[in-house]
């Protein structure tokens, strides 16, 4: 399995991020579910703090407070990539189904 690194991360409309990988694949990730359900993500309820998201050293992670051991909130690029790839496939399947129904 190829491991990809995070090239860029950008806060968009709260609470979404645009994430781009080193091979150019990218997508939008909505973190509302995690922020609402996970106490570890409580600091992300502050929109100003949310906007401080950054790419970790060498692109192996992205998150917040990455330089403060024990206080960092970080995400695995592999899990994030799977989430983005799944979203891309679901969007393509939905478009295909819409065209198929329209053509019938």
Residue pairs with C-beta under 8 A, 6 or more apart in sequence:
3 77
3 78
4 21
4 22
4 23
4 25
4 77
4 78
4 81
5 21
5 22
5 58
5 59
5 60
5 77
6 19
6 20
6 21
6 22
6 55
6 56
6 59
6 60
6 61
6 62
6 77
6 80
7 20
7 21
7 22
7 55
7 59
8 18
8 19
8 20
8 55
9 17
9 18
9 19
9 20
9 53
9 54
9 55
9 62
10 17
10 18
10 19
10 53
11 17
11 50
11 51
11 53
12 18
12 28
14 47
14 50
14 51
15 30
15 31
15 32
15 35
15 44
15 47
15 50
16 28
16 29
16 30
16 31
17 28
17 29
17 31
17 53
17 62
18 26
18 27
18 28
19 26
19 27
19 28
19 29
19 62
19 80
19 84
20 26
21 77
21 81
22 59
25 81
25 84
25 85
26 84
27 83
27 84
27 87
27 88
28 87
29 80
29 83
29 84
31 41
31 44
34 41
34 44
35 41
35 42
35 44
35 45
40 73
41 73
43 49
43 64
43 73
44 50
44 64
44 73
49 64
50 64
52 64
53 62
53 63
53 64
54 62
54 63
54 64
54 66
55 61
55 62
56 62
56 63
56 66
56 74
57 66
59 77
60 77
61 74
61 75
61 76
61 77
62 74
62 75
62 77
62 80
63 72
63 73
63 74
63 75
64 72
64 73
64 74
65 71
65 72
65 73
66 72
66 74
